[in-house]
Amino acid sequence: MRLLSNRTGPALLVLGLLGCGGSLKGNGPDGSTPSGPCAALGACECYAASDRCVGRTEACWCPSACDPTIDCICGGGRFLACDDKAVFASCTTALAAVQAKCAGQSFVQYIGGVCSSGSDPTCVAGCLANLNSTGSCSEIDCAFCPVCDCGAFTTPNPFRACLATCTPLLPEGASR
């Protein structure tokens, strides 16, 4: 797959979200691109509308059910939701700003997947914007490290508290 050099970072992120090793060129069952808001699209419709939508998935979701020509390295993750690329871009832009501001923070590398975590990316973008404008980089602490033994957290953390308010979206077909 050929990536444009000025879009390599976002393109790799989108590749990770759309499937492990899949192609970004999907078509609907009848060869057309689905219309309507991205949030209303299911997994295959979102995949087919990859020109304007991006799938929010668990690790290793594979769009092979949408396009049998796709060979995936991994599989088993669930499709969670379909987002407008502009919404996702807003979150990744806010993430990049926080990562630049907090580059010296020891746990900043662990927030790299916060926009694709399954929570509403608009809410996550707001939390990131708050951290960037009024927060402290120390709010990116050991709690974000998946392999660290941090013990119990007793210090209130506005960034973690904000992220906790971001509603995780349920997988396609699930209800609350």
N, CA and C of each residue as an Amber inpcrd file, in Angstrom:
protein
   528
   0.8530000  -1.1670000   0.0000000   0.0000000   0.0000000   0.0000000
   0.8960000   1.2270000   0.0000000   0.5920000   2.1950000  -0.8000000
   1.4020000   3.4010000  -0.9110000   0.7470000   4.5030000  -0.0970000
   1.5390000   5.1670000   0.7620000   1.0370000   6.2720000   1.5650000
   1.6900000   7.5700000   1.1090000   0.9460000   8.6390000   1.1010000
   1.5020000   9.9360000   0.7770000   2.3480000  10.4090000   1.9430000
   3.5220000  10.9810000   1.6530000   4.4520000  11.3190000   2.7100000
   3.9090000  12.3560000   3.6840000   3.1030000  13.3080000   3.2360000
   2.5860000  14.3210000   4.1520000   1.4130000  13.8090000   4.9710000
   0.9690000  12.5860000   4.7340000  -0.1370000  12.0200000   5.4960000
   0.2380000  10.6940000   6.1510000   1.5000000  10.3960000   6.2560000
   1.9210000   9.1030000   6.7600000   1.4130000   8.8450000   8.1700000
   1.5810000   9.7930000   9.1050000   1.1300000   9.5930000  10.4890000
  -0.3580000   9.3240000  10.5740000  -1.2140000  10.2600000  10.0740000
  -2.6520000  10.0010000  10.1380000  -3.0660000   8.7580000   9.3570000
  -2.4090000   8.5140000   8.2380000  -2.7750000   7.3460000   7.4350000
  -2.4820000   6.0590000   8.1970000  -1.3420000   6.0030000   8.8910000
  -1.0310000   4.8050000   9.6660000  -2.0300000   4.6230000  10.8000000
  -2.4580000   5.7130000  11.4200000  -3.4530000   5.6230000  12.4780000
  -4.7660000   5.1000000  11.9340000  -5.1740000   5.5910000  10.7780000
  -6.4170000   5.1310000  10.1600000  -6.2900000   3.6610000   9.7730000
  -5.1320000   3.2650000   9.2750000  -4.9320000   1.8560000   8.9330000
  -5.1100000   0.9820000  10.1660000  -4.5650000   1.4110000  11.2880000
  -4.7090000   0.6480000  12.5100000  -6.1540000   0.5440000  12.9490000
  -6.9350000   1.5850000  12.6790000  -8.3300000   1.5640000  13.0890000
  -9.1950000   0.7400000  12.1540000  -8.8800000   0.7280000  10.8870000
  -9.7330000   0.0540000   9.9250000  -9.4200000  -1.4270000   9.7650000
  -8.3110000  -1.8680000  10.2400000  -8.0390000  -3.2930000  10.1470000
  -6.5580000  -3.5610000  10.1220000  -6.1860000  -4.7050000  10.5380000
  -4.7910000  -5.0750000  10.5910000  -4.3640000  -5.5660000   9.2250000
  -3.8540000  -4.6640000   8.4280000  -3.3390000  -5.0210000   7.1210000
  -4.3350000  -4.8880000   5.9980000  -5.5080000  -4.3440000   6.2310000
  -6.5310000  -4.2070000   5.2040000  -6.2970000  -3.0130000   4.3090000
  -7.0830000  -2.9000000   3.2990000  -7.0260000  -1.8010000   2.3570000
  -8.0440000  -0.7440000   2.7460000  -7.7510000   0.5050000   2.4310000
  -8.6880000   1.5850000   2.7000000  -9.7190000   1.7350000   1.5940000
  -9.5910000   1.0100000   0.5090000 -10.5090000   1.1490000  -0.6170000
 -11.6010000   0.1100000  -0.5200000 -12.6840000   0.4700000   0.1300000
 -13.7970000  -0.4540000   0.2680000 -14.9890000   0.0310000  -0.5180000
 -15.8380000  -0.8660000  -0.9140000 -17.0810000  -0.5230000  -1.5990000
 -18.2260000  -1.2150000  -0.8940000 -19.3890000  -0.6150000  -0.9800000
 -20.5820000  -1.2330000  -0.4190000 -20.9060000  -2.4990000  -1.1790000
 -21.8560000  -3.2760000  -0.6850000 -22.2040000  -4.5460000  -1.3270000
 -22.5940000  -4.3840000  -2.7890000 -23.1850000  -3.2400000  -3.1300000
 -23.5900000  -3.0170000  -4.5190000 -22.5790000  -2.1760000  -5.2850000
 -21.3990000  -1.9390000  -4.6970000 -20.3550000  -1.1690000  -5.3650000
 -20.4520000   0.3210000  -5.1190000 -21.4570000   0.7760000  -4.3920000
 -21.6120000   2.2110000  -4.1420000 -21.0370000   2.5730000  -2.7750000
 -20.8540000   3.8670000  -2.5670000 -20.4150000   4.3700000  -1.2780000
 -21.6470000   4.7930000  -0.4970000 -21.8150000   4.2940000   0.7310000
 -23.0000000   4.6430000   1.5280000 -23.0750000   6.1450000   1.8050000
 -24.2970000   6.6610000   1.9080000 -24.4840000   8.0640000   2.2400000
 -25.0880000   8.1460000   3.6320000 -25.2680000   9.3490000   4.1160000
 -25.8040000   9.5550000   5.4520000 -24.6880000   9.8600000   6.4320000
 -25.0660000  10.2520000   7.6450000 -24.0390000  10.5820000   8.6430000
 -23.2270000   9.3550000   9.0310000 -21.9460000   9.5530000   9.2410000
 -21.0590000   8.4490000   9.5970000 -21.5510000   7.7190000  10.8430000
 -22.0420000   8.4630000  11.8280000 -22.4770000   7.8610000  13.0860000
 -23.6110000   6.8570000  12.8890000 -24.3320000   6.9480000  11.7830000
 -25.4470000   6.0400000  11.5270000 -25.0220000   4.7980000  10.7460000
 -23.7630000   4.7140000  10.3560000 -23.3000000   3.6100000   9.5180000
 -22.8010000   2.4410000  10.3560000 -23.0640000   1.2500000   9.8710000
 -22.5420000   0.0400000  10.4780000 -21.1120000  -0.1950000  10.0180000
 -20.5440000  -1.3090000  10.4060000 -19.1420000  -1.6040000  10.1380000
 -18.8010000  -1.5750000   8.6500000 -19.5250000  -2.3300000   7.8430000
 -19.1910000  -2.4130000   6.4270000 -19.5030000  -1.1090000   5.6870000
 -20.5870000  -0.4490000   6.0800000 -20.9220000   0.8370000   5.4480000
 -19.8610000   1.8830000   5.8030000 -19.3920000   1.8690000   7.0300000
 -18.3430000   2.7970000   7.4560000 -17.0540000   2.5130000   6.6870000
 -16.7230000   1.2580000   6.5730000 -15.5340000   0.8610000   5.8220000
 -15.6320000   1.3180000   4.3710000 -16.8220000   1.1620000   3.7790000
 -17.0150000   1.5610000   2.3850000 -16.9600000   3.0810000   2.2100000
 -17.2940000   3.8230000   3.2620000 -17.2780000   5.2850000   3.2020000
 -15.9710000   5.8410000   3.7810000 -14.8820000   5.1060000   3.6170000
 -13.6060000   5.5010000   4.2160000 -13.0670000   6.8240000   3.6880000
 -13.6520000   7.3450000   2.6310000 -13.2290000   8.6580000   2.1520000
 -13.6540000   9.7760000   3.1060000 -14.7200000   9.5340000   3.9000000
 -15.2110000  10.5700000   4.8200000 -15.4270000  10.0770000   6.2390000
 -15.3430000   8.7770000   6.4590000 -15.6120000   8.2010000   7.7760000
 -14.4250000   7.3500000   8.2340000 -14.3370000   7.1750000   9.5400000
 -13.3010000   6.3140000  10.1030000 -13.9480000   5.4430000  11.1840000
 -13.6210000   4.1730000  11.1610000 -14.1760000   3.2540000  12.1400000
 -13.4380000   3.3320000  13.4560000 -14.1960000   3.2890000  14.5380000
 -13.6120000   3.1910000  15.8740000 -13.7730000   1.7400000  16.2710000
 -12.6580000   1.0680000  16.5300000 -12.6780000  -0.3750000  16.7290000
 -11.8090000  -0.7920000  17.8990000 -12.0140000  -2.0140000  18.3380000
 -11.0760000  -2.6150000  19.2780000  -9.8620000  -3.0700000  18.4790000
  -8.7920000  -3.3540000  19.1930000  -7.5760000  -3.8170000  18.5370000
  -7.8760000  -5.0410000  17.6770000  -7.3320000  -5.0710000  16.5130000
  -7.4120000  -6.1910000  15.5770000  -8.7830000  -6.4380000  14.9640000
  -9.6760000  -5.4490000  14.9720000 -10.8890000  -5.6160000  14.1880000
 -10.4470000  -5.6880000  12.7340000 -11.0360000  -6.5730000  12.0010000
 -10.6540000  -6.7770000  10.6100000 -11.8780000  -6.6260000   9.7090000
 -11.7930000  -5.8210000   8.6590000 -12.9360000  -5.6340000   7.7680000
 -13.0910000  -6.7450000   6.7390000 -12.5720000  -7.9270000   6.9930000
 -12.6700000  -9.0180000   6.0170000 -14.1140000  -9.4440000   5.7750000
 -15.0120000  -9.2210000   6.7470000 -16.4260000  -9.5320000   6.5230000
 -17.0260000  -8.5730000   5.4980000 -16.4330000  -7.4100000   5.3560000
 -16.9100000  -6.3980000   4.4060000 -16.2960000  -6.5830000   3.0270000
 -15.1230000  -7.1330000   2.9910000 -14.4100000  -7.3290000   1.7390000
 -13.5880000  -8.6120000   1.8720000 -14.0710000  -9.7230000   1.3090000
 -13.3970000 -11.0080000   1.4890000 -12.0060000 -11.0860000   0.8740000
 -11.6160000 -10.0760000   0.0930000 -10.2700000 -10.0860000  -0.4720000
  -9.2270000  -9.5920000   0.5190000  -9.6700000  -9.1230000   1.6800000
  -8.7400000  -8.6080000   2.6770000  -8.2090000  -9.7610000   3.5060000
  -6.9000000  -9.8210000   3.6130000  -6.2230000 -10.7880000   4.4600000
  -5.7180000 -10.0310000   5.6710000  -6.1220000 -10.4180000   6.8530000
  -5.7230000  -9.7160000   8.0690000  -4.6850000 -10.5140000   8.8390000
  -3.7930000  -9.7980000   9.4690000  -2.7810000 -10.4200000  10.3090000
  -3.4240000 -10.8960000  11.6040000  -4.3610000 -10.1010000  12.0960000
  -5.0390000 -10.4550000  13.3420000  -6.5410000 -10.2440000  13.1550000
  -7.3150000 -10.6410000  14.1040000  -8.7570000 -10.4750000  14.0210000
  -9.3800000 -10.7200000  15.3770000 -10.6640000 -10.4840000  15.4780000
 -11.3570000 -10.7390000  16.7270000 -11.8130000  -9.4990000  17.4490000
 -11.2380000  -8.3510000  17.1360000 -11.7000000  -7.1140000  17.7570000
 -13.0740000  -6.7470000  17.2300000 -13.7870000  -5.9030000  17.9730000
 -15.1370000  -5.5070000  17.5760000 -15.1440000  -4.1100000  16.9630000
 -16.0470000  -3.9100000  16.0360000 -16.3430000  -2.5870000  15.4980000
 -17.1880000  -1.8830000  16.5460000 -16.8150000  -0.6690000  16.9460000
 -17.5320000   0.0400000  17.9990000 -18.4400000   1.1390000  17.4570000
 -17.9400000   1.9190000  16.5200000 -18.7170000   3.0440000  16.0040000
 -18.0460000   3.5820000  14.7610000 -18.7790000   4.4390000  14.0780000
 -18.2510000   5.0880000  12.8860000 -18.2560000   6.5960000  13.1480000
 -17.1230000   7.2250000  12.9400000 -16.9880000   8.6510000  13.1870000
 -16.6690000   9.3930000  11.9040000 -17.0860000  10.6280000  11.8460000
 -16.7140000  11.5210000  10.7580000 -15.2150000  11.7740000  10.8720000
 -14.5010000  11.7640000   9.7600000 -13.0540000  11.9810000   9.7970000
 -12.7050000  13.3150000  10.4290000 -13.5450000  14.3410000  10.2510000
 -13.2600000  15.6490000  10.8390000 -13.2820000  15.5720000  12.3660000
 -14.2120000  14.7870000  12.9260000 -14.2840000  14.6170000  14.3850000
 -13.0370000  13.8970000  14.8650000 -12.6710000  12.8350000  14.1860000
 -11.4850000  12.0760000  14.5600000 -10.2390000  12.9440000  14.4120000
 -10.1660000  13.7410000  13.3480000  -9.0210000  14.6280000  13.1260000
  -8.9050000  15.6610000  14.2380000 -10.0480000  16.1590000  14.7210000
 -10.0430000  17.1180000  15.8180000  -9.4080000  16.4960000  17.0620000
  -9.7450000  15.2610000  17.3460000  -9.1870000  14.5730000  18.5040000
  -7.6870000  14.3380000  18.3240000  -7.2810000  13.8890000  17.1560000
  -5.8570000  13.6150000  16.9440000  -5.0340000  14.9040000  16.9320000
  -5.6330000  16.0110000  16.4880000  -4.9400000  17.2990000  16.5380000
  -4.7450000  17.7280000  17.9940000  -5.7850000  17.5760000  18.8130000
  -5.6790000  17.9110000  20.2370000  -4.6630000  17.0040000  20.9230000
  -4.6470000  15.7250000  20.5620000  -3.6790000  14.7870000  21.1230000
  -2.2510000  15.2040000  20.7680000  -2.0360000  15.5610000  19.5130000
  -0.6960000  15.9750000  19.0750000  -0.2290000  17.2130000  19.8450000
  -1.1450000  18.1540000  20.1000000  -0.7890000  19.3650000  20.8500000
  -0.3710000  19.0120000  22.2780000  -1.1060000  18.1070000  22.9210000
  -0.7640000  17.6960000  24.2900000   0.5620000  16.9410000  24.2920000
   0.7480000  16.0500000  23.3320000   2.0000000  15.2990000  23.2860000
   3.1960000  16.2120000  23.0400000   3.0180000  17.2700000  22.2620000
   4.1030000  18.2300000  22.0420000   4.3780000  19.0250000  23.3160000
   3.3130000  19.4790000  23.9630000   3.4600000  20.2590000  25.2000000
   4.1200000  19.4290000  26.2910000   3.7650000  18.1600000  26.3810000
   4.2070000  17.2910000  27.4800000   5.2660000  16.2830000  27.0430000
   6.0430000  16.6240000  26.0350000   7.0170000  15.6890000  25.4750000
   7.9770000  15.1350000  26.5280000   8.2840000  15.8960000  27.5570000
   9.2140000  15.4430000  28.5850000   8.5670000  14.6220000  29.6890000
   7.2530000  14.5090000  29.6700000   6.5260000  13.7530000  30.7070000
   6.7660000  12.2640000  30.5040000   7.0610000  11.5590000  31.5760000
   7.4490000  10.1510000  31.4420000   6.3520000   9.2250000  30.9370000
   5.0750000   9.5640000  31.0710000   4.0190000   8.6450000  30.6560000
   3.2590000   9.1170000  29.4100000   3.7420000  10.1540000  28.7330000
   2.9940000  10.7390000  27.6110000   2.8070000   9.7460000  26.4580000
   3.7330000   8.8310000  26.2780000   3.6010000   7.8730000  25.1720000
   2.3900000   6.9710000  25.3460000   1.8920000   6.8190000  26.5790000
   0.7750000   5.9160000  26.8340000  -0.5930000   6.5130000  26.5170000
  -0.6670000   7.7910000  26.1520000  -1.9620000   8.3660000  25.7970000
  -2.1710000   8.3790000  24.2900000  -1.2690000   7.7860000  23.5330000
  -1.3410000   7.7960000  22.0750000  -2.6170000   7.2210000  21.4870000
  -3.2680000   6.2980000  22.1660000  -4.4810000   5.6790000  21.6390000
  -5.7600000   6.2360000  22.2300000  -5.6770000   7.3530000  22.9460000
  -6.8510000   7.8670000  23.6510000  -7.9860000   8.2680000  22.7000000
  -7.6800000   8.6820000  21.4840000  -8.7330000   9.0730000  20.5290000
  -9.4670000   7.8660000  19.9610000  -8.8330000   6.7200000  19.9690000
  -9.4570000   5.5120000  19.4250000  -9.7930000   4.5180000  20.5250000
  -9.9780000   5.0030000  21.7310000 -10.1820000   4.1440000  22.8910000
 -11.5840000   3.5540000  22.9920000 -12.4920000   3.9840000  22.1400000
 -13.8690000   3.5170000  22.2220000 -14.7870000   4.5690000  22.7990000
 -14.2330000   5.5960000  23.4200000 -15.0330000   6.6860000  23.9580000
 -15.3120000   7.7140000  22.8700000 -16.3010000   8.5510000  23.1080000
 -16.6810000   9.5950000  22.1700000 -15.4850000  10.5060000  21.8860000
 -14.9900000  10.5490000  20.6360000 -13.7940000  11.3420000  20.3360000
 -13.9970000  12.8450000  20.5240000 -15.2240000  13.3430000  20.4390000
 -15.4640000  14.7620000  20.6810000 -15.2140000  15.0750000  22.1510000
 -15.6830000  14.2190000  23.0360000 -15.4590000  14.3840000  24.4720000
 -13.9730000  14.2690000  24.8030000 -13.3050000  13.2660000  24.2430000
 -11.8750000  13.0720000  24.4860000 -11.0920000  14.2930000  23.9990000
 -11.4660000  14.8340000  22.8300000 -10.8020000  16.0330000  22.3050000
 -10.9580000  17.1980000  23.2750000 -12.1380000  17.3270000  23.8940000
 -12.3590000  18.3800000  24.8800000 -11.4660000  18.2100000  26.0980000
 -11.3210000  16.9770000  26.5680000 -10.4360000  16.7140000  27.7090000
  -8.9910000  17.0610000  27.3630000  -8.5790000  16.6860000  26.1640000
  -7.2180000  16.9980000  25.7210000  -7.0110000  18.5020000  25.6050000
  -8.0130000  19.2100000  25.0700000  -7.9140000  20.6670000  24.9260000
  -7.8070000  21.3340000  26.2960000  -8.6020000  20.8510000  27.2740000
  -8.5090000  21.3900000  28.6380000  -7.1320000  21.1570000  29.2260000
  -6.6040000  19.9590000  29.0440000  -5.2700000  19.6510000  29.5560000
  -4.2320000  20.5540000  28.9010000  -4.3690000  20.7540000  27.6090000
  -3.3950000  21.5670000  26.8840000  -3.4600000  23.0360000  27.2960000
  -4.6720000  23.5590000  27.5090000  -4.7870000  24.9930000  27.7840000
  -4.6310000  25.3460000  29.2630000  -5.1910000  24.5460000  30.1630000
  -5.1440000  24.9220000  31.5840000  -4.5780000  23.8400000  32.4830000
  -4.3380000  22.6690000  31.9660000  -3.8780000  21.5570000  32.8010000
  -2.3740000  21.5090000  32.9460000  -1.9620000  20.5180000  33.7010000
  -0.5430000  20.2860000  33.9450000  -0.1520000  18.9460000  33.3230000
   1.0370000  18.9000000  32.7450000   1.5030000  17.6480000  32.1510000
   1.6070000  16.5270000  33.1810000   1.6960000  16.8610000  34.4490000
   1.7570000  15.8290000  35.4840000   0.4490000  15.0440000  35.5890000
  -0.6230000  15.5440000  34.9470000  -1.8910000  14.8120000  34.9170000
  -1.7960000  13.5570000  34.0530000  -0.7870000  13.4890000  33.2110000
  -0.5150000  12.2670000  32.4380000   0.4260000  11.4520000  33.3190000
  -0.1640000  10.6450000  34.1590000   0.6160000   9.9550000  35.1830000
   0.6400000   8.4510000  34.9510000   1.0990000   7.7440000  35.9340000
   1.2750000   6.2970000  35.8660000  -0.0130000   5.5450000  35.5250000
  -1.1650000   6.1230000  35.8020000  -2.4390000   5.4480000  35.5260000
  -2.6200000   5.1280000  34.0490000  -1.9500000   5.8450000  33.1750000
  -2.0770000   5.6100000  31.7390000  -1.1430000   4.5050000  31.2500000
  -0.2650000   4.0610000  32.0880000   0.7130000   3.0310000  31.7240000
   0.0990000   1.6490000  31.9250000  -0.0370000   0.8720000  30.8650000
  -0.6720000  -0.4490000  30.9960000   0.2110000  -1.4960000  31.6640000
   1.4980000  -1.2360000  31.7980000   2.4090000  -2.2290000  32.3640000
   3.0370000  -1.7740000  33.6790000   2.6040000  -0.6420000  34.1980000
   3.1810000  -0.1070000  35.4360000   2.3580000  -0.5520000  36.6390000
   3.0280000  -0.7190000  37.7500000   2.3530000  -0.9970000  39.0130000
   2.3120000   0.3250000  39.7790000   1.1740000   1.0170000  39.6760000
   1.0700000   2.3700000  40.2090000   0.4850000   2.4230000  41.5980000
  -0.1040000   1.3510000  42.0710000  -0.7670000   1.3890000  43.3620000
  -2.0490000   2.1910000  43.2810000  -2.6430000   2.4670000  44.4010000
  -3.8950000   3.2340000  44.4350000  -3.6010000   4.7190000  44.2230000
  -4.4490000   5.3500000  43.4200000  -4.2980000   6.7790000  43.1790000
  -5.1270000   7.5280000  44.2050000  -4.4780000   8.4140000  44.9290000
  -5.1990000   9.2030000  45.9120000  -5.2910000  10.6600000  45.5030000
  -4.4360000  11.0720000  44.6090000  -4.4420000  12.4580000  44.1640000
  -5.5050000  12.6480000  43.0940000  -6.4210000  13.6020000  43.2840000
  -7.4060000  13.8710000  42.2200000  -6.6730000  14.2910000  40.9440000
  -7.1790000  13.8290000  39.8360000  -6.5440000  14.1080000  38.5620000
  -7.6150000  14.5820000  37.5860000  -7.6280000  15.8690000  37.2450000
  -8.6700000  16.4060000  36.3670000  -8.7200000  15.7490000  34.9830000
  -7.5710000  15.3700000  34.4370000  -7.5540000  14.7570000  33.1060000
  -8.1910000  13.3710000  33.1480000  -7.8090000  12.5430000  34.1070000
  -8.4290000  11.2180000  34.2490000  -9.9160000  11.3400000  34.5300000
 -10.2850000  12.3020000  35.3780000 -11.7080000  12.5030000  35.7070000
 -12.4930000  12.9120000  34.4630000 -11.9270000  13.7830000  33.6500000
 -12.6000000  14.2070000  32.4190000 -12.7740000  13.0230000  31.4700000
 -11.7170000  12.2410000  31.2700000 -11.8100000  11.0770000  30.3780000
 -12.8510000  10.0740000  30.8740000 -12.9990000   9.9620000  32.1910000
 -13.9750000   9.0310000  32.7610000 -15.4110000   9.4440000  32.4350000
 -15.6220000  10.7200000  32.1340000 -16.9700000  11.1850000  31.7860000
 -17.3090000  10.9440000  30.3250000 -16.3180000  10.6240000  29.5150000
 -16.5480000  10.3890000  28.0880000 -17.2120000   9.0260000  27.9230000
 -18.4240000   9.0420000  27.4420000 -19.2230000   7.8350000  27.3240000
 -18.6220000   6.8760000  26.3190000 -18.2970000   5.6600000  26.7740000
 -17.8640000   4.6620000  25.8000000 -19.0590000   4.2670000  24.9380000
 -18.8350000   4.1700000  23.6650000 -19.8960000   3.7440000  22.7580000
 -19.9230000   2.2320000  22.7150000 -21.1010000   1.6940000  22.6390000
 -21.2720000   0.2440000  22.5990000 -21.0660000  -0.2910000  21.1930000
 -20.6720000  -1.5560000  21.0720000 -20.5080000  -2.1550000  19.7550000
 -21.8240000  -2.1650000  18.9960000 -21.7050000  -2.2300000  17.6830000
 -22.8600000  -2.2630000  16.7920000 -23.8630000  -3.3150000  17.2480000
 -25.1070000  -2.9380000  17.3730000 -26.1600000  -3.8620000  17.7350000
 -26.3760000  -4.0250000  19.2300000 -25.4630000  -3.4970000  20.0610000
 -25.6240000  -3.6350000  21.5070000 -26.4960000  -2.5160000  22.0450000
 -27.1180000  -2.7390000  23.1840000 -27.9200000  -1.6990000  23.8140000
 -27.5380000  -1.5540000  25.2610000 -27.8640000  -0.3970000  25.8300000
 -27.5300000  -0.1230000  27.2370000 -28.5840000  -0.6570000  28.1350000
